[in-house]
């Protein structure tokens, strides 16, 4: 899949890969030719959008066209202008919208962990609690990669950092929280935590 049209009423789609000028895509049964290179993650027009008309994404206006936009044009900050001006009173009035997505039971290849979380990778992580052991964790990761040839896992990764030693208060607490979250991350099938002891 090279693009995604998020909502049936959208008049733009999003490139999932780099698209080349002249490349042709079929969107909703209509052939669209790219008028320029479209970087991955950027929008392209599905129809002619006249100047000052709404650009629709997610089923809602995200701005309006600064100028006439042709079908297959790159739609970016140079061709869209915000609909906001001056100071506005904001009121949130939600309403339900049916997306009419044809496949409701979508799945993906992942790794279910014992706590119920799911990772998209299955890696071995070696995490130091302090920067003093960065050399050790790098050596451990390299030795394990050589010994196992990464069989059964996607990667064996060391995560050296320069923190832990001589940190106090909130600074130390922030480092502790980051390291804790890494240890519990579902992309890690196994974690070795390496500390420093005198």
C-alpha positions as CSV (number, residue, x, y, z in Angstrom):
1,X,0.0,0.0,0.0
2,X,1.5,3.3,-1.1
3,X,-1.1,5.7,0.4
4,X,-3.9,6.0,2.9
5,X,-7.2,7.8,2.5
6,X,-8.3,8.3,6.1
7,X,-12.0,9.2,5.7
8,X,-14.3,8.5,2.7
9,X,-15.0,12.3,2.5
10,X,-11.4,13.4,2.4
11,X,-10.1,15.2,-0.7
12,X,-6.5,14.4,0.1
13,X,-4.6,11.2,0.8
14,X,-1.4,10.6,2.6
15,X,1.7,9.0,0.9
16,X,3.0,6.1,3.0
17,X,6.2,5.9,0.9
18,X,8.0,8.4,-1.3
19,X,6.0,8.9,-4.5
20,X,7.7,10.0,-7.7
21,X,6.6,12.6,-10.2
22,X,4.5,10.8,-12.9
23,X,3.7,7.8,-10.7
24,X,0.1,6.7,-11.1
25,X,-2.1,5.5,-8.3
26,X,-5.7,4.2,-8.3
27,X,-7.7,5.8,-5.5
28,X,-11.4,4.9,-5.2
29,X,-11.3,3.6,-8.8
30,X,-9.8,6.8,-10.1
31,X,-6.3,7.0,-11.6
32,X,-4.3,9.9,-10.2
33,X,-0.9,11.0,-11.6
34,X,1.6,12.6,-9.2
35,X,2.5,16.1,-10.5
36,X,5.6,16.2,-8.4
37,X,7.6,14.0,-6.0
38,X,5.5,13.5,-2.8
39,X,7.5,12.7,0.3
40,X,6.3,9.9,2.6
41,X,3.9,11.2,5.2
42,X,2.8,14.2,3.1
43,X,-0.6,14.8,1.4
44,X,-1.5,14.8,-2.2
45,X,-4.8,16.0,-3.8
46,X,-7.4,13.4,-4.9
47,X,-9.4,16.0,-6.8
48,X,-9.2,19.6,-8.1
49,X,-9.4,21.9,-5.1
50,X,-10.2,25.5,-6.1
51,X,-8.6,28.5,-4.2
52,X,-10.3,29.2,-0.9
53,X,-12.0,25.8,-0.9
54,X,-11.6,23.5,2.1
55,X,-8.9,20.8,2.3
56,X,-10.6,17.8,3.9
57,X,-8.6,15.3,6.0
58,X,-10.0,13.0,8.7
59,X,-13.4,14.0,7.4
60,X,-13.0,17.6,8.5
61,X,-11.5,20.8,7.1
62,X,-7.9,21.2,8.1
63,X,-7.5,24.5,6.2
64,X,-8.3,26.0,2.8
65,X,-6.4,26.2,-0.4
66,X,-4.2,29.3,-1.0
67,X,-4.5,28.7,-4.7
68,X,-6.0,26.3,-7.2
69,X,-4.7,22.8,-6.4
70,X,-4.7,20.2,-9.2
71,X,-5.5,16.5,-8.8
72,X,-2.1,14.8,-7.9
73,X,-0.5,18.0,-6.5
74,X,1.6,17.9,-3.3
75,X,-0.5,19.5,-0.6
76,X,1.6,21.2,2.0
77,X,2.1,24.4,4.1
78,X,2.7,26.4,0.9
79,X,-0.6,25.5,-0.6
80,X,-2.8,25.4,2.5
81,X,-3.8,28.2,4.8
82,X,-5.4,27.8,8.3
83,X,-9.1,28.6,8.7
84,X,-8.3,30.3,12.0
85,X,-8.1,34.0,12.3
86,X,-8.1,36.5,15.2
87,X,-9.4,35.3,18.5
88,X,-12.2,32.7,18.5
89,X,-14.6,31.4,21.1
90,X,-14.1,27.7,21.1
91,X,-17.0,25.3,21.9
92,X,-16.6,21.6,21.8
93,X,-19.7,19.9,20.3
94,X,-18.8,16.3,19.6
95,X,-20.9,14.1,17.3
96,X,-20.5,10.5,16.4
97,X,-19.1,9.7,12.9
98,X,-19.3,6.3,11.3
99,X,-16.0,5.5,9.5
100,X,-17.5,2.5,7.7
101,X,-14.2,0.6,7.8
102,X,-14.8,-2.7,5.9
103,X,-12.3,-4.8,8.0
104,X,-13.1,-4.5,11.7
105,X,-11.0,-7.6,12.9
106,X,-7.6,-6.4,11.8
107,X,-4.5,-8.1,13.3
108,X,-0.8,-7.7,13.1
109,X,2.2,-9.9,13.7
110,X,3.4,-9.0,17.2
111,X,4.6,-10.4,20.5
112,X,2.2,-10.7,23.4
113,X,3.9,-10.3,26.7
114,X,3.0,-11.9,30.1
115,X,1.4,-8.6,31.3
116,X,-0.9,-8.4,28.3
117,X,1.0,-5.7,26.4
118,X,2.1,-6.3,22.8
119,X,5.4,-5.5,21.1
120,X,6.1,-5.1,17.4
121,X,9.7,-6.3,17.9
122,X,11.3,-9.0,19.9
123,X,14.7,-7.8,21.1
124,X,17.2,-8.4,23.9
125,X,18.0,-5.1,25.6
126,X,21.1,-4.5,27.9
127,X,20.5,-1.4,30.0
128,X,23.1,0.2,32.3
129,X,21.8,2.0,35.4
130,X,24.8,4.3,35.3
131,X,27.1,5.6,32.6
132,X,30.1,4.1,34.4
133,X,29.3,0.7,32.9
134,X,28.7,1.7,29.3
135,X,31.8,-0.1,28.1
136,X,30.6,-3.3,29.8
137,X,27.1,-3.2,28.3
138,X,28.5,-2.6,24.8
139,X,30.9,-5.6,25.3
140,X,28.1,-7.8,26.6
141,X,25.9,-7.0,23.6
142,X,28.6,-7.6,21.1
143,X,29.6,-10.9,22.8
144,X,26.0,-12.1,22.8
145,X,25.5,-11.1,19.2
146,X,28.6,-13.1,18.2
147,X,27.6,-16.1,20.3
148,X,24.0,-16.3,19.2
149,X,24.1,-14.7,15.7
150,X,20.8,-13.0,16.8
151,X,18.9,-16.3,16.4
152,X,15.4,-16.2,17.7
153,X,15.4,-12.4,18.3
154,X,15.2,-9.3,16.1
155,X,18.2,-7.7,17.7
156,X,20.5,-7.5,20.7
157,X,20.9,-3.9,21.7
158,X,22.9,-2.1,24.4
159,X,21.6,1.3,25.5
160,X,24.6,3.2,26.9
161,X,23.9,6.7,28.5
162,X,25.8,9.3,30.5
163,X,23.4,9.4,33.5
164,X,22.9,7.8,36.9
165,X,26.2,8.8,38.6
166,X,26.1,11.9,40.8
167,X,22.5,12.7,40.0
168,X,20.3,14.0,42.8
169,X,16.7,14.9,43.4
170,X,14.3,15.3,40.4
171,X,17.2,14.8,38.0
172,X,17.9,11.4,39.3
173,X,14.2,10.5,39.6
174,X,13.7,11.3,35.9
175,X,16.6,9.0,34.9
176,X,15.1,6.3,37.1
177,X,11.7,6.7,35.4
178,X,13.1,6.5,31.9
179,X,15.2,3.4,32.7
180,X,12.2,1.7,34.4
181,X,10.0,2.4,31.3
182,X,12.7,0.9,29.1
183,X,12.9,-2.2,31.2
184,X,9.1,-2.7,30.9
185,X,8.9,-1.9,27.2
186,X,7.0,-4.5,25.3
187,X,9.4,-4.5,22.4
188,X,12.0,-6.1,24.7
189,X,11.5,-9.8,25.1
190,X,14.3,-9.9,27.6
191,X,16.2,-7.2,29.5
192,X,19.5,-7.4,31.3
193,X,20.1,-4.5,33.7
194,X,23.7,-3.8,34.6
195,X,24.7,-1.7,37.6
196,X,27.9,-0.6,39.2
197,X,29.1,-1.7,42.7
198,X,32.2,-0.7,44.5
